[in-house]
Amino acid sequence: MKKDHFLFERKNEYFAVPIDEVSEIIETKITKKESIEEKSWIGLISNRNLLVPVFDSSELHKWDREHIDEKEYTVIIINYEKTVYGLIMDKFHSVLSICFDHAVLGERETGDKYIKRILGFEESSLAILDTEKIARKVKRRIDDQKVIKRSESENPDEKKLNEYQNKECQFLIFSIQNIKLIIKLDQILEVIEGYKITEFFAVPKILRGLINLRGTVIACLDISEKLGLDLRILDMNTKFIIIRYQNNTIAICVDKIYGIKVLDIEKVQKVDLLLDEQKQTYINGIYEDQNDPLLTLSIEEILNTTELKKLTNRM
């Protein structure tokens, strides 16, 4: 059985968690936890009115404890059946569909009590974290994660809470040259790199070639010119976002993947006054982030470009 996982690095080791359990990724300082009963549990943060324990991914199978200082850490917020906790990461790697039938080593009896499986990955190993066991640990230590505030009612309006949550969506943040873009996570199958492209000649510039992804041939699109940029040079370091939209599967070339973030879709603004006419065709909104504006990419409009339609008709 295949399942999409969020892959990340911590202290030069690879880890993965089910992507449907990733709520968001934040940059935050951590309040140090003084007790040393559980060495991997290194501190606490407050996130969305919840008291969230933070674990160091690399310490979940070791006995040495991370020294926590005043710097900000990148923390993956995990929501396992409404139990919320954080995992420290150094860098997002990719979204990958993993078949558990290929596991080379099961759970170990000693030391690795929070490691579910270990797989071979990129001349190294990939540890699949046991998110359920970590969640059980949190529930045993924290009775109620909700942070109580004086201004809050003892009986909050459940309907209003659900309405607020429904306004939020998970997005993958990435960049093409100096432009940051976002795509809804439910449109993305995985992120890959290190694949060779079979190039075409006498075809629209947006179509750079084909990728053979585990036996499936996928069209590789370069939307740089549609954004007013120069065509990119493709090499083995180029990253590709594999997207599924309706009955189409495509790969889009990108420069950098920043990770996943939960955004309030009601804060996405129209672009008619902010972008030129060409960019407006492929960008259907803009989200004002704290650091840079994030442009929402319209997969539907990309697939409906005149060049691609003409090519499809010829085929």
C-alpha positions, 0 to 999 in steps of 0.5 A: 500500500502506497501513502504520501509522506513528508520527507525532511532532514535533521542532523544529516539524517532522513525522516518521514511522516504521513503528509496528511498528518502535517498541519503546518511548518513554523519558525519558533523559539522553544521553551526548554523542558527541564525534565529529562525523563524523555530525552527526545522531548526537548521543550514546549511551544504555544501554537494556535491556542494549544500547548504543543510539545516539541520532539527532536526527530534525530533524538527519537532513537538516541540517548543524547539530548539536544541543547536548546538555545534562544534561536528559532527552530523550524518545527513541523506541527503534527496533528494525529487524531487531534493530538498535536506535537512538533518535530524539529527539522533542518530542511524539507526534502520532498513529498514521496509516495512510499510503498511499505511492502518494500521496508527492509527493517521493521521496528527495533526492540530497543532504542528505536521505539518511535521509529516505525520502519527503516527504508533504504533511501538515496544511498542512506536510510530513511526513518519512518516515524511512528506518529501514533506512538509519539501522540500516545506519549503526549496524551499521557503527559498532557491532559488538555493541550488547550491554552486557557485565556482569560478572555475566552469563554468556558464554552466556545462556539464550536460552529464558529471554530469549525468555520474558521478551520474550513477557511484554511488550506495547506499549500506547498511553497516553492520558487521559480527564480526570484518568484515565490509561488504556492499550490494547494497540497491536495493537487500535489502527488510528490516532489522529485529531483535527479531525473533525466528529461527526454527533450523534444524539438519543434514543440512549444517552449513551455514543454521541455520534454518527458520524465519517466517516473517509475514507468509512467511517462509525464510531460515536464512543463517550464512556466518561466516564460509565462512569468516573464522570466528566461527559460531555465537550464535543466540539470540533475539538480532541477526539482519537479513538482508532480501535479495531478489535476482532473485527469492530467498528471504533469511535472513543473520545473522549480528552483527551490522548495520551502515547505508546507504552510497553512494559509487562510484562503480568505486572505488571498487577494485578486491580482488584477491591479498588481500583476501585468496581463500575461501573469494574471492568466496563470496567477489567480491570487496573491497572499501577502506573507510576512516576508514575500508575497506568495503567488497562487498558481493556476494549474487549470490555466497552465493546462489550457494554454494555447500552445498545449492545446494545439499540441494536444490536438496534433497528437 
